[in-house]
Amino acid sequence: MAYVINDDCINCGACAAGCPVEAISEGASHMEINADVCIDCGACAGACPVDAPQAQ
């Protein structure tokens, strides 16, 4: 199951830079993960300074 980014996101872009499949883009209020592209690798969670990406 894909990761999702919660409201703790500070829009720093660290998660997007760490995503090997480019599944993350800037959304209206925070970064967003395209669940159809996400491979559930967790790289975004490891790169995020505020632990906003969470496994679902």
CHARMM internal coordinates of N, CA and C (Angstrom, degrees):
IC EDIT
DIST 1 N 1 CA 1.4421
DIST 1 CA 1 C 1.5359
ANGL 1 N 1 CA 1 C 109.09
DIST 1 C 2 N 1.2911
ANGL 1 CA 1 C 2 N 117.34
DIHE 1 N 1 CA 1 C 2 N 143.78
DIST 2 N 2 CA 1.4685
ANGL 1 C 2 N 2 CA 123.05
DIHE 1 CA 1 C 2 N 2 CA -174.51
DIST 2 CA 2 C 1.5263
ANGL 2 N 2 CA 2 C 112.38
DIHE 1 C 2 N 2 CA 2 C -71.61
DIST 2 C 3 N 1.3170
ANGL 2 CA 2 C 3 N 114.74
DIHE 2 N 2 CA 2 C 3 N 158.08
DIST 3 N 3 CA 1.4522
ANGL 2 C 3 N 3 CA 121.37
DIHE 2 CA 2 C 3 N 3 CA 173.03
DIST 3 CA 3 C 1.5325
ANGL 3 N 3 CA 3 C 108.78
DIHE 2 C 3 N 3 CA 3 C -79.59
DIST 3 C 4 N 1.3267
ANGL 3 CA 3 C 4 N 116.25
DIHE 3 N 3 CA 3 C 4 N 157.47
DIST 4 N 4 CA 1.4641
ANGL 3 C 4 N 4 CA 122.45
DIHE 3 CA 3 C 4 N 4 CA 171.85
DIST 4 CA 4 C 1.5176
ANGL 4 N 4 CA 4 C 107.60
DIHE 3 C 4 N 4 CA 4 C -131.23
DIST 4 C 5 N 1.3146
ANGL 4 CA 4 C 5 N 116.43
DIHE 4 N 4 CA 4 C 5 N 155.47
DIST 5 N 5 CA 1.4663
ANGL 4 C 5 N 5 CA 121.33
DIHE 4 CA 4 C 5 N 5 CA 179.89
DIST 5 CA 5 C 1.5192
ANGL 5 N 5 CA 5 C 108.39
DIHE 4 C 5 N 5 CA 5 C -106.03
DIST 5 C 6 N 1.3384
ANGL 5 CA 5 C 6 N 116.14
DIHE 5 N 5 CA 5 C 6 N 123.91
DIST 6 N 6 CA 1.4615
ANGL 5 C 6 N 6 CA 119.76
DIHE 5 CA 5 C 6 N 6 CA -177.47
DIST 6 CA 6 C 1.5245
ANGL 6 N 6 CA 6 C 111.90
DIHE 5 C 6 N 6 CA 6 C -85.62
DIST 6 C 7 N 1.3195
ANGL 6 CA 6 C 7 N 116.28
DIHE 6 N 6 CA 6 C 7 N -178.66
DIST 7 N 7 CA 1.4621
ANGL 6 C 7 N 7 CA 122.36
DIHE 6 CA 6 C 7 N 7 CA -175.37
DIST 7 CA 7 C 1.5291
ANGL 7 N 7 CA 7 C 114.13
DIHE 6 C 7 N 7 CA 7 C -71.54
DIST 7 C 8 N 1.3290
ANGL 7 CA 7 C 8 N 118.08
DIHE 7 N 7 CA 7 C 8 N -3.45
DIST 8 N 8 CA 1.4639
ANGL 7 C 8 N 8 CA 120.58
DIHE 7 CA 7 C 8 N 8 CA 175.48
DIST 8 CA 8 C 1.5237
ANGL 8 N 8 CA 8 C 111.68
DIHE 7 C 8 N 8 CA 8 C -73.33
DIST 8 C 9 N 1.3246
ANGL 8 CA 8 C 9 N 117.46
DIHE 8 N 8 CA 8 C 9 N -11.60
DIST 9 N 9 CA 1.4640
ANGL 8 C 9 N 9 CA 123.35
DIHE 8 CA 8 C 9 N 9 CA -177.33
DIST 9 CA 9 C 1.5228
ANGL 9 N 9 CA 9 C 111.43
DIHE 8 C 9 N 9 CA 9 C -55.64
DIST 9 C 10 N 1.3350
ANGL 9 CA 9 C 10 N 115.58
DIHE 9 N 9 CA 9 C 10 N 135.14
DIST 10 N 10 CA 1.4705
ANGL 9 C 10 N 10 CA 121.54
DIHE 9 CA 9 C 10 N 10 CA 178.79
DIST 10 CA 10 C 1.5285
ANGL 10 N 10 CA 10 C 111.76
DIHE 9 C 10 N 10 CA 10 C -109.03
DIST 10 C 11 N 1.3248
ANGL 10 CA 10 C 11 N 117.71
DIHE 10 N 10 CA 10 C 11 N 13.59
DIST 11 N 11 CA 1.4749
ANGL 10 C 11 N 11 CA 123.43
DIHE 10 CA 10 C 11 N 11 CA 177.60
DIST 11 CA 11 C 1.5204
ANGL 11 N 11 CA 11 C 114.37
DIHE 10 C 11 N 11 CA 11 C 56.71
DIST 11 C 12 N 1.3078
ANGL 11 CA 11 C 12 N 117.47
DIHE 11 N 11 CA 11 C 12 N 37.09
DIST 12 N 12 CA 1.4624
ANGL 11 C 12 N 12 CA 119.96
DIHE 11 CA 11 C 12 N 12 CA -178.80
DIST 12 CA 12 C 1.5342
ANGL 12 N 12 CA 12 C 112.09
DIHE 11 C 12 N 12 CA 12 C -80.79
DIST 12 C 13 N 1.3405
ANGL 12 CA 12 C 13 N 117.22
DIHE 12 N 12 CA 12 C 13 N -22.61
DIST 13 N 13 CA 1.4580
ANGL 12 C 13 N 13 CA 121.28
DIHE 12 CA 12 C 13 N 13 CA 179.01
DIST 13 CA 13 C 1.5120
ANGL 13 N 13 CA 13 C 115.25
DIHE 12 C 13 N 13 CA 13 C 86.38
DIST 13 C 14 N 1.3106
ANGL 13 CA 13 C 14 N 118.13
DIHE 13 N 13 CA 13 C 14 N 0.80
DIST 14 N 14 CA 1.4620
ANGL 13 C 14 N 14 CA 120.57
DIHE 13 CA 13 C 14 N 14 CA -179.41
DIST 14 CA 14 C 1.5236
ANGL 14 N 14 CA 14 C 111.50
DIHE 13 C 14 N 14 CA 14 C -61.06
DIST 14 C 15 N 1.3086
ANGL 14 CA 14 C 15 N 117.08
DIHE 14 N 14 CA 14 C 15 N -37.43
DIST 15 N 15 CA 1.4615
ANGL 14 C 15 N 15 CA 120.78
DIHE 14 CA 14 C 15 N 15 CA -179.75
DIST 15 CA 15 C 1.5276
ANGL 15 N 15 CA 15 C 111.12
DIHE 14 C 15 N 15 CA 15 C -65.61
DIST 15 C 16 N 1.3275
ANGL 15 CA 15 C 16 N 116.45
DIHE 15 N 15 CA 15 C 16 N -42.11
DIST 16 N 16 CA 1.4611
ANGL 15 C 16 N 16 CA 120.79
DIHE 15 CA 15 C 16 N 16 CA -179.98
DIST 16 CA 16 C 1.5196
ANGL 16 N 16 CA 16 C 111.15
DIHE 15 C 16 N 16 CA 16 C -64.12
DIST 16 C 17 N 1.3125
ANGL 16 CA 16 C 17 N 116.16
DIHE 16 N 16 CA 16 C 17 N -40.12
DIST 17 N 17 CA 1.4621
ANGL 16 C 17 N 17 CA 120.72
DIHE 16 CA 16 C 17 N 17 CA 179.12
DIST 17 CA 17 C 1.5226
ANGL 17 N 17 CA 17 C 111.45
DIHE 16 C 17 N 17 CA 17 C -64.99
DIST 17 C 18 N 1.3301
ANGL 17 CA 17 C 18 N 117.34
DIHE 17 N 17 CA 17 C 18 N -29.64
DIST 18 N 18 CA 1.4566
ANGL 17 C 18 N 18 CA 121.35
DIHE 17 CA 17 C 18 N 18 CA -178.29
DIST 18 CA 18 C 1.5169
ANGL 18 N 18 CA 18 C 114.73
DIHE 17 C 18 N 18 CA 18 C -89.94
DIST 18 C 19 N 1.3265
ANGL 18 CA 18 C 19 N 117.69
DIHE 18 N 18 CA 18 C 19 N -7.00
DIST 19 N 19 CA 1.4701
ANGL 18 C 19 N 19 CA 120.92
DIHE 18 CA 18 C 19 N 19 CA -176.21
DIST 19 CA 19 C 1.5332
ANGL 19 N 19 CA 19 C 110.75
DIHE 18 C 19 N 19 CA 19 C -79.58
DIST 19 C 20 N 1.3446
ANGL 19 CA 19 C 20 N 117.56
DIHE 19 N 19 CA 19 C 20 N 119.62
DIST 20 N 20 CA 1.4709
ANGL 19 C 20 N 20 CA 120.29
DIHE 19 CA 19 C 20 N 20 CA -177.77
DIST 20 CA 20 C 1.5319
ANGL 20 N 20 CA 20 C 114.44
DIHE 19 C 20 N 20 CA 20 C -73.61
DIST 20 C 21 N 1.3331
ANGL 20 CA 20 C 21 N 117.78
DIHE 20 N 20 CA 20 C 21 N -14.80
DIST 21 N 21 CA 1.4678
ANGL 20 C 21 N 21 CA 120.04
DIHE 20 CA 20 C 21 N 21 CA -178.42
DIST 21 CA 21 C 1.5289
ANGL 21 N 21 CA 21 C 112.20
DIHE 20 C 21 N 21 CA 21 C -115.73
DIST 21 C 22 N 1.3181
ANGL 21 CA 21 C 22 N 117.19
DIHE 21 N 21 CA 21 C 22 N 11.67
DIST 22 N 22 CA 1.4708
ANGL 21 C 22 N 22 CA 123.16
DIHE 21 CA 21 C 22 N 22 CA 177.63
DIST 22 CA 22 C 1.5269
ANGL 22 N 22 CA 22 C 112.18
DIHE 21 C 22 N 22 CA 22 C 52.40
DIST 22 C 23 N 1.3462
ANGL 22 CA 22 C 23 N 116.19
DIHE 22 N 22 CA 22 C 23 N 47.05
DIST 23 N 23 CA 1.4589
ANGL 22 C 23 N 23 CA 122.08
DIHE 22 CA 22 C 23 N 23 CA -178.78
DIST 23 CA 23 C 1.5254
ANGL 23 N 23 CA 23 C 112.71
DIHE 22 C 23 N 23 CA 23 C -89.93
DIST 23 C 24 N 1.3304
ANGL 23 CA 23 C 24 N 117.71
DIHE 23 N 23 CA 23 C 24 N -2.77
DIST 24 N 24 CA 1.4614
ANGL 23 C 24 N 24 CA 120.88
DIHE 23 CA 23 C 24 N 24 CA -173.39
DIST 24 CA 24 C 1.5201
ANGL 24 N 24 CA 24 C 111.02
DIHE 23 C 24 N 24 CA 24 C -113.49
DIST 24 C 25 N 1.3326
ANGL 24 CA 24 C 25 N 114.44
DIHE 24 N 24 CA 24 C 25 N 134.01
DIST 25 N 25 CA 1.4648
ANGL 24 C 25 N 25 CA 120.35
DIHE 24 CA 24 C 25 N 25 CA 178.05
DIST 25 CA 25 C 1.5210
ANGL 25 N 25 CA 25 C 109.33
DIHE 24 C 25 N 25 CA 25 C -140.24
DIST 25 C 26 N 1.3295
ANGL 25 CA 25 C 26 N 115.79
DIHE 25 N 25 CA 25 C 26 N 166.64
DIST 26 N 26 CA 1.4546
ANGL 25 C 26 N 26 CA 120.40
DIHE 25 CA 25 C 26 N 26 CA -179.69
DIST 26 CA 26 C 1.5229
ANGL 26 N 26 CA 26 C 109.97
DIHE 25 C 26 N 26 CA 26 C -77.56
DIST 26 C 27 N 1.3160
ANGL 26 CA 26 C 27 N 116.35
DIHE 26 N 26 CA 26 C 27 N 126.77
DIST 27 N 27 CA 1.4569
ANGL 26 C 27 N 27 CA 122.07
DIHE 26 CA 26 C 27 N 27 CA 178.18
DIST 27 CA 27 C 1.5177
ANGL 27 N 27 CA 27 C 110.61
DIHE 26 C 27 N 27 CA 27 C -100.78
DIST 27 C 28 N 1.3017
ANGL 27 CA 27 C 28 N 116.72
DIHE 27 N 27 CA 27 C 28 N -170.89
DIST 28 N 28 CA 1.4633
ANGL 27 C 28 N 28 CA 122.00
DIHE 27 CA 27 C 28 N 28 CA -177.33
DIST 28 CA 28 C 1.5234
ANGL 28 N 28 CA 28 C 112.31
DIHE 27 C 28 N 28 CA 28 C -65.63
DIST 28 C 29 N 1.3367
ANGL 28 CA 28 C 29 N 117.24
DIHE 28 N 28 CA 28 C 29 N -42.34
DIST 29 N 29 CA 1.4591
ANGL 28 C 29 N 29 CA 119.49
DIHE 28 CA 28 C 29 N 29 CA -177.32
DIST 29 CA 29 C 1.5212
ANGL 29 N 29 CA 29 C 113.91
DIHE 28 C 29 N 29 CA 29 C -118.14
DIST 29 C 30 N 1.3225
ANGL 29 CA 29 C 30 N 117.34
DIHE 29 N 29 CA 29 C 30 N -17.21
DIST 30 N 30 CA 1.4699
ANGL 29 C 30 N 30 CA 121.91
DIHE 29 CA 29 C 30 N 30 CA 176.67
DIST 30 CA 30 C 1.5225
ANGL 30 N 30 CA 30 C 109.03
DIHE 29 C 30 N 30 CA 30 C -164.05
DIST 30 C 31 N 1.3135
ANGL 30 CA 30 C 31 N 116.74
DIHE 30 N 30 CA 30 C 31 N 173.07
DIST 31 N 31 CA 1.4577
ANGL 30 C 31 N 31 CA 121.45
DIHE 30 CA 30 C 31 N 31 CA 178.22
DIST 31 CA 31 C 1.5282
ANGL 31 N 31 CA 31 C 108.50
DIHE 30 C 31 N 31 CA 31 C -62.21
DIST 31 C 32 N 1.3396
ANGL 31 CA 31 C 32 N 116.25
DIHE 31 N 31 CA 31 C 32 N 149.49
DIST 32 N 32 CA 1.4552
ANGL 31 C 32 N 32 CA 120.62
DIHE 31 CA 31 C 32 N 32 CA -178.78
DIST 32 CA 32 C 1.5264
ANGL 32 N 32 CA 32 C 110.10
DIHE 31 C 32 N 32 CA 32 C -131.37
DIST 32 C 33 N 1.3319
ANGL 32 CA 32 C 33 N 115.74
DIHE 32 N 32 CA 32 C 33 N 146.85
DIST 33 N 33 CA 1.4560
ANGL 32 C 33 N 33 CA 122.28
DIHE 32 CA 32 C 33 N 33 CA 179.44
DIST 33 CA 33 C 1.5213
ANGL 33 N 33 CA 33 C 108.79
DIHE 32 C 33 N 33 CA 33 C -107.19
DIST 33 C 34 N 1.3225
ANGL 33 CA 33 C 34 N 115.93
DIHE 33 N 33 CA 33 C 34 N 129.95
DIST 34 N 34 CA 1.4595
ANGL 33 C 34 N 34 CA 121.89
DIHE 33 CA 33 C 34 N 34 CA 175.59
DIST 34 CA 34 C 1.5288
ANGL 34 N 34 CA 34 C 106.85
DIHE 33 C 34 N 34 CA 34 C -80.54
DIST 34 C 35 N 1.3235
ANGL 34 CA 34 C 35 N 116.47
DIHE 34 N 34 CA 34 C 35 N 108.04
DIST 35 N 35 CA 1.4647
ANGL 34 C 35 N 35 CA 121.73
DIHE 34 CA 34 C 35 N 35 CA -175.90
DIST 35 CA 35 C 1.5224
ANGL 35 N 35 CA 35 C 112.51
DIHE 34 C 35 N 35 CA 35 C -62.80
DIST 35 C 36 N 1.3159
ANGL 35 CA 35 C 36 N 117.98
DIHE 35 N 35 CA 35 C 36 N -25.71
DIST 36 N 36 CA 1.4582
ANGL 35 C 36 N 36 CA 121.12
DIHE 35 CA 35 C 36 N 36 CA 179.78
DIST 36 CA 36 C 1.5309
ANGL 36 N 36 CA 36 C 112.17
DIHE 35 C 36 N 36 CA 36 C -73.75
DIST 36 C 37 N 1.3237
ANGL 36 CA 36 C 37 N 116.95
DIHE 36 N 36 CA 36 C 37 N -19.78
DIST 37 N 37 CA 1.4597
ANGL 36 C 37 N 37 CA 121.87
DIHE 36 CA 36 C 37 N 37 CA -177.94
DIST 37 CA 37 C 1.5331
ANGL 37 N 37 CA 37 C 111.35
DIHE 36 C 37 N 37 CA 37 C -104.22
DIST 37 C 38 N 1.3260
ANGL 37 CA 37 C 38 N 116.79
DIHE 37 N 37 CA 37 C 38 N -30.70
DIST 38 N 38 CA 1.4680
ANGL 37 C 38 N 38 CA 122.62
DIHE 37 CA 37 C 38 N 38 CA -177.63
DIST 38 CA 38 C 1.5289
ANGL 38 N 38 CA 38 C 111.06
DIHE 37 C 38 N 38 CA 38 C -56.05
DIST 38 C 39 N 1.3455
ANGL 38 CA 38 C 39 N 115.83
DIHE 38 N 38 CA 38 C 39 N 133.85
DIST 39 N 39 CA 1.4680
ANGL 38 C 39 N 39 CA 121.13
DIHE 38 CA 38 C 39 N 39 CA 178.90
DIST 39 CA 39 C 1.5311
ANGL 39 N 39 CA 39 C 111.84
DIHE 38 C 39 N 39 CA 39 C -105.57
DIST 39 C 40 N 1.3342
ANGL 39 CA 39 C 40 N 116.93
DIHE 39 N 39 CA 39 C 40 N 10.44
DIST 40 N 40 CA 1.4665
ANGL 39 C 40 N 40 CA 122.69
DIHE 39 CA 39 C 40 N 40 CA 175.09
DIST 40 CA 40 C 1.5284
ANGL 40 N 40 CA 40 C 112.69
DIHE 39 C 40 N 40 CA 40 C 60.68
DIST 40 C 41 N 1.3325
ANGL 40 CA 40 C 41 N 116.33
DIHE 40 N 40 CA 40 C 41 N 37.94
DIST 41 N 41 CA 1.4663
ANGL 40 C 41 N 41 CA 119.92
DIHE 40 CA 40 C 41 N 41 CA -177.35
DIST 41 CA 41 C 1.5262
ANGL 41 N 41 CA 41 C 113.32
DIHE 40 C 41 N 41 CA 41 C -85.25
DIST 41 C 42 N 1.3437
ANGL 41 CA 41 C 42 N 117.71
DIHE 41 N 41 CA 41 C 42 N -23.23
DIST 42 N 42 CA 1.4517
ANGL 41 C 42 N 42 CA 121.15
DIHE 41 CA 41 C 42 N 42 CA 179.04
DIST 42 CA 42 C 1.5164
ANGL 42 N 42 CA 42 C 115.34
DIHE 41 C 42 N 42 CA 42 C 84.68
DIST 42 C 43 N 1.3206
ANGL 42 CA 42 C 43 N 118.31
DIHE 42 N 42 CA 42 C 43 N 3.89
DIST 43 N 43 CA 1.4670
ANGL 42 C 43 N 43 CA 120.60
DIHE 42 CA 42 C 43 N 43 CA 179.89
DIST 43 CA 43 C 1.5239
ANGL 43 N 43 CA 43 C 111.25
DIHE 42 C 43 N 43 CA 43 C -60.57
DIST 43 C 44 N 1.3193
ANGL 43 CA 43 C 44 N 116.76
DIHE 43 N 43 CA 43 C 44 N -36.22
DIST 44 N 44 CA 1.4682
ANGL 43 C 44 N 44 CA 120.65
DIHE 43 CA 43 C 44 N 44 CA 179.84
DIST 44 CA 44 C 1.5281
ANGL 44 N 44 CA 44 C 110.69
DIHE 43 C 44 N 44 CA 44 C -64.02
DIST 44 C 45 N 1.3166
ANGL 44 CA 44 C 45 N 116.81
DIHE 44 N 44 CA 44 C 45 N -42.45
DIST 45 N 45 CA 1.4613
ANGL 44 C 45 N 45 CA 121.05
DIHE 44 CA 44 C 45 N 45 CA -179.77
DIST 45 CA 45 C 1.5245
ANGL 45 N 45 CA 45 C 111.09
DIHE 44 C 45 N 45 CA 45 C -63.48
DIST 45 C 46 N 1.3095
ANGL 45 CA 45 C 46 N 116.97
DIHE 45 N 45 CA 45 C 46 N -37.79
DIST 46 N 46 CA 1.4562
ANGL 45 C 46 N 46 CA 120.72
DIHE 45 CA 45 C 46 N 46 CA 179.18
DIST 46 CA 46 C 1.5140
ANGL 46 N 46 CA 46 C 112.96
DIHE 45 C 46 N 46 CA 46 C -70.98
DIST 46 C 47 N 1.3248
ANGL 46 CA 46 C 47 N 117.64
DIHE 46 N 46 CA 46 C 47 N -26.23
DIST 47 N 47 CA 1.4628
ANGL 46 C 47 N 47 CA 121.97
DIHE 46 CA 46 C 47 N 47 CA -177.81
DIST 47 CA 47 C 1.5177
ANGL 47 N 47 CA 47 C 113.06
DIHE 46 C 47 N 47 CA 47 C -88.68
DIST 47 C 48 N 1.3206
ANGL 47 CA 47 C 48 N 118.30
DIHE 47 N 47 CA 47 C 48 N -19.03
DIST 48 N 48 CA 1.4657
ANGL 47 C 48 N 48 CA 122.51
DIHE 47 CA 47 C 48 N 48 CA -173.00
DIST 48 CA 48 C 1.5322
ANGL 48 N 48 CA 48 C 112.12
DIHE 47 C 48 N 48 CA 48 C -78.95
DIST 48 C 49 N 1.3529
ANGL 48 CA 48 C 49 N 117.52
DIHE 48 N 48 CA 48 C 49 N 127.25
DIST 49 N 49 CA 1.4696
ANGL 48 C 49 N 49 CA 120.10
DIHE 48 CA 48 C 49 N 49 CA -179.65
DIST 49 CA 49 C 1.5344
ANGL 49 N 49 CA 49 C 113.78
DIHE 48 C 49 N 49 CA 49 C -75.69
DIST 49 C 50 N 1.3417
ANGL 49 CA 49 C 50 N 118.31
DIHE 49 N 49 CA 49 C 50 N -13.44
DIST 50 N 50 CA 1.4671
ANGL 49 C 50 N 50 CA 120.13
DIHE 49 CA 49 C 50 N 50 CA -178.54
DIST 50 CA 50 C 1.5384
ANGL 50 N 50 CA 50 C 112.74
DIHE 49 C 50 N 50 CA 50 C -120.21
DIST 50 C 51 N 1.3094
ANGL 50 CA 50 C 51 N 118.07
DIHE 50 N 50 CA 50 C 51 N 13.47
DIST 51 N 51 CA 1.4634
ANGL 50 C 51 N 51 CA 124.10
DIHE 50 CA 50 C 51 N 51 CA 177.69
DIST 51 CA 51 C 1.5253
ANGL 51 N 51 CA 51 C 113.53
DIHE 50 C 51 N 51 CA 51 C 55.59
DIST 51 C 52 N 1.3454
ANGL 51 CA 51 C 52 N 116.64
DIHE 51 N 51 CA 51 C 52 N 38.83
DIST 52 N 52 CA 1.4729
ANGL 51 C 52 N 52 CA 120.05
DIHE 51 CA 51 C 52 N 52 CA -179.41
DIST 52 CA 52 C 1.5309
ANGL 52 N 52 CA 52 C 113.33
DIHE 51 C 52 N 52 CA 52 C -74.64
DIST 52 C 53 N 1.3460
ANGL 52 CA 52 C 53 N 120.56
DIHE 52 N 52 CA 52 C 53 N -37.73
DIST 53 N 53 CA 1.4701
ANGL 52 C 53 N 53 CA 118.46
DIHE 52 CA 52 C 53 N 53 CA 177.08
DIST 53 CA 53 C 1.5235
ANGL 53 N 53 CA 53 C 110.54
DIHE 52 C 53 N 53 CA 53 C -71.73
DIST 53 C 54 N 1.3139
ANGL 53 CA 53 C 54 N 115.55
DIHE 53 N 53 CA 53 C 54 N 129.95
DIST 54 N 54 CA 1.4588
ANGL 53 C 54 N 54 CA 120.93
DIHE 53 CA 53 C 54 N 54 CA -178.36
DIST 54 CA 54 C 1.5234
ANGL 54 N 54 CA 54 C 109.65
DIHE 53 C 54 N 54 CA 54 C -130.89
DIST 54 C 55 N 1.3197
ANGL 54 CA 54 C 55 N 116.67
DIHE 54 N 54 CA 54 C 55 N 142.53
DIST 55 N 55 CA 1.4624
ANGL 54 C 55 N 55 CA 121.50
DIHE 54 CA 54 C 55 N 55 CA 175.77
DIST 55 CA 55 C 1.5200
ANGL 55 N 55 CA 55 C 108.85
DIHE 54 C 55 N 55 CA 55 C -71.30
DIST 55 C 56 N 1.2959
ANGL 55 CA 55 C 56 N 116.14
DIHE 55 N 55 CA 55 C 56 N 140.74
DIST 56 N 56 CA 1.4652
ANGL 55 C 56 N 56 CA 121.29
DIHE 55 CA 55 C 56 N 56 CA 179.16
DIST 56 CA 56 C 1.4949
ANGL 56 N 56 CA 56 C 110.40
DIHE 55 C 56 N 56 CA 56 C -103.91
END
COOR INIT
IC SEED 1 N 1 CA 1 C
IC BUILD
